[in-house]
Amino acid sequence: MNKEDYNGAADKWTECIDLSSQISTFKLRDKITLYNNRSGMYQRAGRDDLSLTDIDCVLALSPLHLKSRA
């Protein structure tokens, strides 16, 4: 998030999400955190459509997730 580069930060979260798919022992709760964090970067970048898409993923994986954005 250096210098408010939220799109760049979202790209880094995307890399993490992609890498997590290659790790068989990666925990579901950690994947949820990755999507939630990327959603926050998209939101700050003004890309609400992508932010909501990630929140949909969070809620699909954990319907009662308390940190999902309203």
PyMOL Python script that loads the backbone (N, CA, C, O; Angstrom):
from pymol import cmd

cmd.read_pdbstr("""\
ATOM      1  N   MET A   1       0.823  -1.178   0.000  1.00  0.00           N
ATOM      2  CA  MET A   1       0.000   0.000   0.000  1.00  0.00           C
ATOM      3  C   MET A   1       0.874   1.252   0.000  1.00  0.00           C
ATOM      4  O   MET A   1       0.397   2.347   0.299  1.00  0.00           O
ATOM      5  N   ASN A   2       2.122   1.093  -0.327  1.00  0.00           N
ATOM      6  CA  ASN A   2       3.014   2.232  -0.388  1.00  0.00           C
ATOM      7  C   ASN A   2       2.498   3.262  -1.380  1.00  0.00           C
ATOM      8  O   ASN A   2       2.182   2.934  -2.523  1.00  0.00           O
ATOM      9  N   LYS A   3       2.416   4.500  -0.937  1.00  0.00           N
ATOM     10  CA  LYS A   3       1.957   5.606  -1.778  1.00  0.00           C
ATOM     11  C   LYS A   3       0.551   5.365  -2.324  1.00  0.00           C
ATOM     12  O   LYS A   3       0.216   5.794  -3.428  1.00  0.00           O
ATOM     13  N   GLU A   4      -0.250   4.683  -1.541  1.00  0.00           N
ATOM     14  CA  GLU A   4      -1.641   4.438  -1.910  1.00  0.00           C
ATOM     15  C   GLU A   4      -1.792   3.735  -3.254  1.00  0.00           C
ATOM     16  O   GLU A   4      -2.709   4.038  -4.018  1.00  0.00           O
ATOM     17  N   ASP A   5      -0.892   2.798  -3.543  1.00  0.00           N
ATOM     18  CA  ASP A   5      -0.980   2.003  -4.766  1.00  0.00           C
ATOM     19  C   ASP A   5      -1.862   0.782  -4.490  1.00  0.00           C
ATOM     20  O   ASP A   5      -1.379  -0.347  -4.394  1.00  0.00           O
ATOM     21  N   TYR A   6      -3.145   1.037  -4.368  1.00  0.00           N
ATOM     22  CA  TYR A   6      -4.076  -0.027  -4.013  1.00  0.00           C
ATOM     23  C   TYR A   6      -4.233  -1.047  -5.131  1.00  0.00           C
ATOM     24  O   TYR A   6      -4.423  -2.233  -4.862  1.00  0.00           O
ATOM     25  N   ASN A   7      -4.156  -0.605  -6.377  1.00  0.00           N
ATOM     26  CA  ASN A   7      -4.223  -1.565  -7.487  1.00  0.00           C
ATOM     27  C   ASN A   7      -3.010  -2.498  -7.471  1.00  0.00           C
ATOM     28  O   ASN A   7      -3.137  -3.697  -7.719  1.00  0.00           O
ATOM     29  N   GLY A   8      -1.845  -1.940  -7.180  1.00  0.00           N
ATOM     30  CA  GLY A   8      -0.643  -2.763  -7.070  1.00  0.00           C
ATOM     31  C   GLY A   8      -0.739  -3.744  -5.915  1.00  0.00           C
ATOM     32  O   GLY A   8      -0.329  -4.900  -6.025  1.00  0.00           O
ATOM     33  N   ALA A   9      -1.286  -3.268  -4.808  1.00  0.00           N
ATOM     34  CA  ALA A   9      -1.466  -4.147  -3.650  1.00  0.00           C
ATOM     35  C   ALA A   9      -2.448  -5.266  -3.987  1.00  0.00           C
ATOM     36  O   ALA A   9      -2.237  -6.415  -3.599  1.00  0.00           O
ATOM     37  N   ALA A  10      -3.521  -4.934  -4.711  1.00  0.00           N
ATOM     38  CA  ALA A  10      -4.489  -5.964  -5.128  1.00  0.00           C
ATOM     39  C   ALA A  10      -3.812  -6.998  -6.021  1.00  0.00           C
ATOM     40  O   ALA A  10      -4.110  -8.189  -5.933  1.00  0.00           O
ATOM     41  N   ASP A  11      -2.904  -6.544  -6.876  1.00  0.00           N
ATOM     42  CA  ASP A  11      -2.163  -7.475  -7.736  1.00  0.00           C
ATOM     43  C   ASP A  11      -1.324  -8.436  -6.908  1.00  0.00           C
ATOM     44  O   ASP A  11      -1.223  -9.617  -7.240  1.00  0.00           O
ATOM     45  N   LYS A  12      -0.727  -7.942  -5.841  1.00  0.00           N
ATOM     46  CA  LYS A  12       0.077  -8.808  -4.958  1.00  0.00           C
ATOM     47  C   LYS A  12      -0.810  -9.829  -4.246  1.00  0.00           C
ATOM     48  O   LYS A  12      -0.426 -10.988  -4.092  1.00  0.00           O
ATOM     49  N   TRP A  13      -1.996  -9.397  -3.813  1.00  0.00           N
ATOM     50  CA  TRP A  13      -2.929 -10.349  -3.189  1.00  0.00           C
ATOM     51  C   TRP A  13      -3.356 -11.401  -4.204  1.00  0.00           C
ATOM     52  O   TRP A  13      -3.539 -12.566  -3.850  1.00  0.00           O
ATOM     53  N   THR A  14      -3.517 -10.999  -5.466  1.00  0.00           N
ATOM     54  CA  THR A  14      -3.867 -11.958  -6.523  1.00  0.00           C
ATOM     55  C   THR A  14      -2.761 -12.997  -6.672  1.00  0.00           C
ATOM     56  O   THR A  14      -3.043 -14.186  -6.819  1.00  0.00           O
ATOM     57  N   GLU A  15      -1.519 -12.561  -6.635  1.00  0.00           N
ATOM     58  CA  GLU A  15      -0.397 -13.498  -6.700  1.00  0.00           C
ATOM     59  C   GLU A  15      -0.452 -14.489  -5.542  1.00  0.00           C
ATOM     60  O   GLU A  15      -0.222 -15.684  -5.728  1.00  0.00           O
ATOM     61  N   CYS A  16      -0.756 -13.989  -4.349  1.00  0.00           N
ATOM     62  CA  CYS A  16      -0.864 -14.869  -3.180  1.00  0.00           C
ATOM     63  C   CYS A  16      -1.992 -15.878  -3.347  1.00  0.00           C
ATOM     64  O   CYS A  16      -1.833 -17.054  -3.020  1.00  0.00           O
ATOM     65  N   ILE A  17      -3.126 -15.421  -3.855  1.00  0.00           N
ATOM     66  CA  ILE A  17      -4.261 -16.317  -4.076  1.00  0.00           C
ATOM     67  C   ILE A  17      -3.885 -17.396  -5.080  1.00  0.00           C
ATOM     68  O   ILE A  17      -4.192 -18.571  -4.877  1.00  0.00           O
ATOM     69  N   ASP A  18      -3.221 -17.003  -6.161  1.00  0.00           N
ATOM     70  CA  ASP A  18      -2.790 -17.969  -7.169  1.00  0.00           C
ATOM     71  C   ASP A  18      -1.814 -18.983  -6.590  1.00  0.00           C
ATOM     72  O   ASP A  18      -1.922 -20.179  -6.861  1.00  0.00           O
ATOM     73  N   LEU A  19      -0.862 -18.509  -5.794  1.00  0.00           N
ATOM     74  CA  LEU A  19       0.109 -19.407  -5.175  1.00  0.00           C
ATOM     75  C   LEU A  19      -0.557 -20.346  -4.172  1.00  0.00           C
ATOM     76  O   LEU A  19      -0.162 -21.505  -4.047  1.00  0.00           O
ATOM     77  N   SER A  20      -1.555 -19.854  -3.464  1.00  0.00           N
ATOM     78  CA  SER A  20      -2.222 -20.691  -2.459  1.00  0.00           C
ATOM     79  C   SER A  20      -2.889 -21.911  -3.091  1.00  0.00           C
ATOM     80  O   SER A  20      -3.037 -22.951  -2.449  1.00  0.00           O
ATOM     81  N   SER A  21      -3.285 -21.775  -4.345  1.00  0.00           N
ATOM     82  CA  SER A  21      -3.913 -22.900  -5.038  1.00  0.00           C
ATOM     83  C   SER A  21      -2.930 -24.036  -5.287  1.00  0.00           C
ATOM     84  O   SER A  21      -3.335 -25.178  -5.508  1.00  0.00           O
ATOM     85  N   GLN A  22      -1.655 -23.725  -5.251  1.00  0.00           N
ATOM     86  CA  GLN A  22      -0.619 -24.728  -5.524  1.00  0.00           C
ATOM     87  C   GLN A  22      -0.119 -25.419  -4.256  1.00  0.00           C
ATOM     88  O   GLN A  22       0.695 -26.340  -4.325  1.00  0.00           O
ATOM     89  N   ILE A  23      -0.607 -24.974  -3.107  1.00  0.00           N
ATOM     90  CA  ILE A  23      -0.162 -25.531  -1.830  1.00  0.00           C
ATOM     91  C   ILE A  23      -1.287 -26.374  -1.242  1.00  0.00           C
ATOM     92  O   ILE A  23      -2.321 -25.853  -0.824  1.00  0.00           O
ATOM     93  N   SER A  24      -1.068 -27.659  -1.220  1.00  0.00           N
ATOM     94  CA  SER A  24      -2.138 -28.572  -0.796  1.00  0.00           C
ATOM     95  C   SER A  24      -2.506 -28.407   0.676  1.00  0.00           C
ATOM     96  O   SER A  24      -3.631 -28.719   1.065  1.00  0.00           O
ATOM     97  N   THR A  25      -1.593 -27.929   1.486  1.00  0.00           N
ATOM     98  CA  THR A  25      -1.867 -27.793   2.923  1.00  0.00           C
ATOM     99  C   THR A  25      -2.356 -26.396   3.292  1.00  0.00           C
ATOM    100  O   THR A  25      -2.502 -26.091   4.476  1.00  0.00           O
ATOM    101  N   PHE A  26      -2.607 -25.552   2.314  1.00  0.00           N
ATOM    102  CA  PHE A  26      -3.059 -24.189   2.590  1.00  0.00           C
ATOM    103  C   PHE A  26      -4.460 -24.244   3.196  1.00  0.00           C
ATOM    104  O   PHE A  26      -5.350 -24.901   2.656  1.00  0.00           O
ATOM    105  N   LYS A  27      -4.648 -23.563   4.301  1.00  0.00           N
ATOM    106  CA  LYS A  27      -5.909 -23.634   5.041  1.00  0.00           C
ATOM    107  C   LYS A  27      -6.981 -22.733   4.427  1.00  0.00           C
ATOM    108  O   LYS A  27      -6.694 -21.654   3.910  1.00  0.00           O
ATOM    109  N   LEU A  28      -8.203 -23.204   4.500  1.00  0.00           N
ATOM    110  CA  LEU A  28      -9.345 -22.467   3.965  1.00  0.00           C
ATOM    111  C   LEU A  28      -9.470 -21.091   4.608  1.00  0.00           C
ATOM    112  O   LEU A  28      -9.726 -20.106   3.915  1.00  0.00           O
ATOM    113  N   ARG A  29      -9.295 -21.013   5.915  1.00  0.00           N
ATOM    114  CA  ARG A  29      -9.428 -19.719   6.597  1.00  0.00           C
ATOM    115  C   ARG A  29      -8.403 -18.713   6.091  1.00  0.00           C
ATOM    116  O   ARG A  29      -8.669 -17.512   6.059  1.00  0.00           O
ATOM    117  N   ASP A  30      -7.227 -19.208   5.695  1.00  0.00           N
ATOM    118  CA  ASP A  30      -6.206 -18.310   5.163  1.00  0.00           C
ATOM    119  C   ASP A  30      -6.576 -17.834   3.756  1.00  0.00           C
ATOM    120  O   ASP A  30      -6.305 -16.690   3.391  1.00  0.00           O
ATOM    121  N   LYS A  31      -7.186 -18.705   2.983  1.00  0.00           N
ATOM    122  CA  LYS A  31      -7.648 -18.307   1.645  1.00  0.00           C
ATOM    123  C   LYS A  31      -8.753 -17.247   1.769  1.00  0.00           C
ATOM    124  O   LYS A  31      -8.801 -16.296   0.988  1.00  0.00           O
ATOM    125  N   ILE A  32      -9.620 -17.420   2.739  1.00  0.00           N
ATOM    126  CA  ILE A  32     -10.672 -16.435   2.992  1.00  0.00           C
ATOM    127  C   ILE A  32     -10.045 -15.082   3.322  1.00  0.00           C
ATOM    128  O   ILE A  32     -10.509 -14.047   2.842  1.00  0.00           O
ATOM    129  N   THR A  33      -9.002 -15.088   4.131  1.00  0.00           N
ATOM    130  CA  THR A  33      -8.303 -13.849   4.484  1.00  0.00           C
ATOM    131  C   THR A  33      -7.707 -13.180   3.251  1.00  0.00           C
ATOM    132  O   THR A  33      -7.765 -11.957   3.120  1.00  0.00           O
ATOM    133  N   LEU A  34      -7.140 -13.966   2.353  1.00  0.00           N
ATOM    134  CA  LEU A  34      -6.561 -13.394   1.131  1.00  0.00           C
ATOM    135  C   LEU A  34      -7.628 -12.683   0.299  1.00  0.00           C
ATOM    136  O   LEU A  34      -7.425 -11.557  -0.154  1.00  0.00           O
ATOM    137  N   TYR A  35      -8.757 -13.347   0.103  1.00  0.00           N
ATOM    138  CA  TYR A  35      -9.840 -12.726  -0.674  1.00  0.00           C
ATOM    139  C   TYR A  35     -10.377 -11.476   0.022  1.00  0.00           C
ATOM    140  O   TYR A  35     -10.662 -10.472  -0.631  1.00  0.00           O
ATOM    141  N   ASN A  36     -10.512 -11.539   1.330  1.00  0.00           N
ATOM    142  CA  ASN A  36     -11.025 -10.397   2.081  1.00  0.00           C
ATOM    143  C   ASN A  36     -10.064  -9.210   1.987  1.00  0.00           C
ATOM    144  O   ASN A  36     -10.496  -8.071   1.810  1.00  0.00           O
ATOM    145  N   ASN A  37      -8.768  -9.476   2.105  1.00  0.00           N
ATOM    146  CA  ASN A  37      -7.780  -8.408   2.018  1.00  0.00           C
ATOM    147  C   ASN A  37      -7.732  -7.798   0.615  1.00  0.00           C
ATOM    148  O   ASN A  37      -7.632  -6.581   0.462  1.00  0.00           O
ATOM    149  N   ARG A  38      -7.803  -8.654  -0.405  1.00  0.00           N
ATOM    150  CA  ARG A  38      -7.799  -8.126  -1.766  1.00  0.00           C
ATOM    151  C   ARG A  38      -9.048  -7.286  -2.006  1.00  0.00           C
ATOM    152  O   ARG A  38      -8.990  -6.264  -2.690  1.00  0.00           O
ATOM    153  N   SER A  39     -10.160  -7.708  -1.455  1.00  0.00           N
ATOM    154  CA  SER A  39     -11.391  -6.946  -1.573  1.00  0.00           C
ATOM    155  C   SER A  39     -11.211  -5.536  -1.023  1.00  0.00           C
ATOM    156  O   SER A  39     -11.691  -4.567  -1.611  1.00  0.00           O
ATOM    157  N   GLY A  40     -10.520  -5.427   0.104  1.00  0.00           N
ATOM    158  CA  GLY A  40     -10.268  -4.126   0.699  1.00  0.00           C
ATOM    159  C   GLY A  40      -9.431  -3.228  -0.199  1.00  0.00           C
ATOM    160  O   GLY A  40      -9.667  -2.022  -0.272  1.00  0.00           O
ATOM    161  N   MET A  41      -8.455  -3.811  -0.880  1.00  0.00           N
ATOM    162  CA  MET A  41      -7.626  -3.016  -1.788  1.00  0.00           C
ATOM    163  C   MET A  41      -8.439  -2.555  -2.998  1.00  0.00           C
ATOM    164  O   MET A  41      -8.317  -1.415  -3.446  1.00  0.00           O
ATOM    165  N   TYR A  42      -9.263  -3.451  -3.512  1.00  0.00           N
ATOM    166  CA  TYR A  42     -10.130  -3.053  -4.630  1.00  0.00           C
ATOM    167  C   TYR A  42     -11.074  -1.935  -4.208  1.00  0.00           C
ATOM    168  O   TYR A  42     -11.307  -0.988  -4.959  1.00  0.00           O
ATOM    169  N   GLN A  43     -11.610  -2.052  -3.009  1.00  0.00           N
ATOM    170  CA  GLN A  43     -12.530  -1.025  -2.519  1.00  0.00           C
ATOM    171  C   GLN A  43     -11.830   0.323  -2.426  1.00  0.00           C
ATOM    172  O   GLN A  43     -12.376   1.339  -2.859  1.00  0.00           O
ATOM    173  N   ARG A  44     -10.633   0.339  -1.868  1.00  0.00           N
ATOM    174  CA  ARG A  44      -9.883   1.594  -1.735  1.00  0.00           C
ATOM    175  C   ARG A  44      -9.483   2.166  -3.092  1.00  0.00           C
ATOM    176  O   ARG A  44      -9.318   3.378  -3.235  1.00  0.00           O
ATOM    177  N   ALA A  45      -9.327   1.294  -4.085  1.00  0.00           N
ATOM    178  CA  ALA A  45      -8.962   1.744  -5.435  1.00  0.00           C
ATOM    179  C   ALA A  45     -10.183   2.207  -6.222  1.00  0.00           C
ATOM    180  O   ALA A  45     -10.057   2.674  -7.354  1.00  0.00           O
ATOM    181  N   GLY A  46     -11.369   2.076  -5.620  1.00  0.00           N
ATOM    182  CA  GLY A  46     -12.590   2.493  -6.300  1.00  0.00           C
ATOM    183  C   GLY A  46     -13.113   1.466  -7.289  1.00  0.00           C
ATOM    184  O   GLY A  46     -13.894   1.794  -8.181  1.00  0.00           O
ATOM    185  N   ARG A  47     -12.684   0.230  -7.129  1.00  0.00           N
ATOM    186  CA  ARG A  47     -13.102  -0.848  -8.021  1.00  0.00           C
ATOM    187  C   ARG A  47     -14.126  -1.728  -7.289  1.00  0.00           C
ATOM    188  O   ARG A  47     -13.879  -2.898  -6.995  1.00  0.00           O
ATOM    189  N   ASP A  48     -15.262  -1.126  -7.014  1.00  0.00           N
ATOM    190  CA  ASP A  48     -16.272  -1.782  -6.183  1.00  0.00           C
ATOM    191  C   ASP A  48     -16.776  -3.088  -6.767  1.00  0.00           C
ATOM    192  O   ASP A  48     -17.103  -4.005  -6.014  1.00  0.00           O
ATOM    193  N   ASP A  49     -16.849  -3.201  -8.090  1.00  0.00           N
ATOM    194  CA  ASP A  49     -17.317  -4.437  -8.699  1.00  0.00           C
ATOM    195  C   ASP A  49     -16.399  -5.606  -8.344  1.00  0.00           C
ATOM    196  O   ASP A  49     -16.878  -6.695  -8.026  1.00  0.00           O
ATOM    197  N   LEU A  50     -15.093  -5.389  -8.396  1.00  0.00           N
ATOM    198  CA  LEU A  50     -14.152  -6.451  -8.051  1.00  0.00           C
ATOM    199  C   LEU A  50     -14.139  -6.718  -6.549  1.00  0.00           C
ATOM    200  O   LEU A  50     -13.970  -7.857  -6.113  1.00  0.00           O
ATOM    201  N   SER A  51     -14.318  -5.664  -5.767  1.00  0.00           N
ATOM    202  CA  SER A  51     -14.402  -5.828  -4.323  1.00  0.00           C
ATOM    203  C   SER A  51     -15.580  -6.724  -3.951  1.00  0.00           C
ATOM    204  O   SER A  51     -15.444  -7.631  -3.129  1.00  0.00           O
ATOM    205  N   LEU A  52     -16.716  -6.468  -4.551  1.00  0.00           N
ATOM    206  CA  LEU A  52     -17.909  -7.279  -4.260  1.00  0.00           C
ATOM    207  C   LEU A  52     -17.760  -8.717  -4.756  1.00  0.00           C
ATOM    208  O   LEU A  52     -18.271  -9.647  -4.132  1.00  0.00           O
ATOM    209  N   THR A  53     -17.062  -8.899  -5.873  1.00  0.00           N
ATOM    210  CA  THR A  53     -16.809 -10.259  -6.371  1.00  0.00           C
ATOM    211  C   THR A  53     -15.998 -11.049  -5.349  1.00  0.00           C
ATOM    212  O   THR A  53     -16.283 -12.219  -5.092  1.00  0.00           O
ATOM    213  N   ASP A  54     -14.984 -10.402  -4.767  1.00  0.00           N
ATOM    214  CA  ASP A  54     -14.188 -11.096  -3.753  1.00  0.00           C
ATOM    215  C   ASP A  54     -14.998 -11.370  -2.494  1.00  0.00           C
ATOM    216  O   ASP A  54     -14.845 -12.429  -1.886  1.00  0.00           O
ATOM    217  N   ILE A  55     -15.847 -10.446  -2.094  1.00  0.00           N
ATOM    218  CA  ILE A  55     -16.693 -10.685  -0.931  1.00  0.00           C
ATOM    219  C   ILE A  55     -17.658 -11.839  -1.199  1.00  0.00           C
ATOM    220  O   ILE A  55     -17.964 -12.618  -0.296  1.00  0.00           O
ATOM    221  N   ASP A  56     -18.133 -11.948  -2.429  1.00  0.00           N
ATOM    222  CA  ASP A  56     -18.961 -13.108  -2.788  1.00  0.00           C
ATOM    223  C   ASP A  56     -18.185 -14.401  -2.567  1.00  0.00           C
ATOM    224  O   ASP A  56     -18.740 -15.385  -2.077  1.00  0.00           O
ATOM    225  N   CYS A  57     -16.891 -14.399  -2.930  1.00  0.00           N
ATOM    226  CA  CYS A  57     -16.053 -15.584  -2.709  1.00  0.00           C
ATOM    227  C   CYS A  57     -15.905 -15.872  -1.219  1.00  0.00           C
ATOM    228  O   CYS A  57     -15.999 -17.020  -0.785  1.00  0.00           O
ATOM    229  N   VAL A  58     -15.675 -14.828  -0.449  1.00  0.00           N
ATOM    230  CA  VAL A  58     -15.535 -14.996   1.010  1.00  0.00           C
ATOM    231  C   VAL A  58     -16.801 -15.620   1.583  1.00  0.00           C
ATOM    232  O   VAL A  58     -16.737 -16.575   2.357  1.00  0.00           O
ATOM    233  N   LEU A  59     -17.941 -15.078   1.202  1.00  0.00           N
ATOM    234  CA  LEU A  59     -19.208 -15.582   1.757  1.00  0.00           C
ATOM    235  C   LEU A  59     -19.567 -16.960   1.227  1.00  0.00           C
ATOM    236  O   LEU A  59     -20.249 -17.725   1.909  1.00  0.00           O
ATOM    237  N   ALA A  60     -19.119 -17.290   0.019  1.00  0.00           N
ATOM    238  CA  ALA A  60     -19.349 -18.644  -0.505  1.00  0.00           C
ATOM    239  C   ALA A  60     -18.532 -19.662   0.296  1.00  0.00           C
ATOM    240  O   ALA A  60     -18.981 -20.783   0.536  1.00  0.00           O
ATOM    241  N   LEU A  61     -17.333 -19.256   0.701  1.00  0.00           N
ATOM    242  CA  LEU A  61     -16.478 -20.154   1.472  1.00  0.00           C
ATOM    243  C   LEU A  61     -16.853 -20.189   2.949  1.00  0.00           C
ATOM    244  O   LEU A  61     -16.669 -21.200   3.627  1.00  0.00           O
ATOM    245  N   SER A  62     -17.383 -19.064   3.438  1.00  0.00           N
ATOM    246  CA  SER A  62     -17.735 -18.952   4.857  1.00  0.00           C
ATOM    247  C   SER A  62     -18.945 -18.023   5.002  1.00  0.00           C
ATOM    248  O   SER A  62     -18.783 -16.824   5.232  1.00  0.00           O
ATOM    249  N   PRO A  63     -20.144 -18.569   4.868  1.00  0.00           N
ATOM    250  CA  PRO A  63     -21.359 -17.744   4.853  1.00  0.00           C
ATOM    251  C   PRO A  63     -21.556 -16.846   6.072  1.00  0.00           C
ATOM    252  O   PRO A  63     -22.241 -15.827   5.975  1.00  0.00           O
ATOM    253  N   LEU A  64     -20.982 -17.195   7.196  1.00  0.00           N
ATOM    254  CA  LEU A  64     -21.163 -16.403   8.410  1.00  0.00           C
ATOM    255  C   LEU A  64     -19.928 -15.563   8.739  1.00  0.00           C
ATOM    256  O   LEU A  64     -19.754 -15.135   9.880  1.00  0.00           O
ATOM    257  N   HIS A  65     -19.091 -15.332   7.767  1.00  0.00           N
ATOM    258  CA  HIS A  65     -17.846 -14.601   7.992  1.00  0.00           C
ATOM    259  C   HIS A  65     -18.141 -13.195   8.517  1.00  0.00           C
ATOM    260  O   HIS A  65     -18.855 -12.425   7.875  1.00  0.00           O
ATOM    261  N   LEU A  66     -17.598 -12.870   9.669  1.00  0.00           N
ATOM    262  CA  LEU A  66     -17.942 -11.625  10.342  1.00  0.00           C
ATOM    263  C   LEU A  66     -17.192 -10.405   9.815  1.00  0.00           C
ATOM    264  O   LEU A  66     -17.637  -9.275  10.016  1.00  0.00           O
ATOM    265  N   LYS A  67     -16.064 -10.616   9.145  1.00  0.00           N
ATOM    266  CA  LYS A  67     -15.277  -9.479   8.679  1.00  0.00           C
ATOM    267  C   LYS A  67     -15.602  -9.076   7.253  1.00  0.00           C
ATOM    268  O   LYS A  67     -14.977  -8.159   6.721  1.00  0.00           O
ATOM    269  N   SER A  68     -16.551  -9.727   6.627  1.00  0.00           N
ATOM    270  CA  SER A  68     -16.917  -9.365   5.270  1.00  0.00           C
ATOM    271  C   SER A  68     -17.426  -7.934   5.255  1.00  0.00           C
ATOM    272  O   SER A  68     -18.092  -7.486   6.187  1.00  0.00           O
ATOM    273  N   ARG A  69     -17.115  -7.255   4.226  1.00  0.00           N
ATOM    274  CA  ARG A  69     -17.549  -5.864   4.133  1.00  0.00           C
ATOM    275  C   ARG A  69     -19.053  -5.783   3.896  1.00  0.00           C
ATOM    276  O   ARG A  69     -19.640  -6.606   3.195  1.00  0.00           O
ATOM    277  N   ALA A  70     -19.656  -4.763   4.505  1.00  0.00           N
ATOM    278  CA  ALA A  70     -21.105  -4.593   4.379  1.00  0.00           C
ATOM    279  C   ALA A  70     -21.465  -4.050   3.009  1.00  0.00           C
ATOM    280  O   ALA A  70     -22.643  -3.841   2.718  1.00  0.00           O
TER     281      ALA A  70
END
""", "prot")
cmd.dss("prot")
cmd.show_as("cartoon", "prot")
cmd.util.cbc("prot")
cmd.orient("prot")
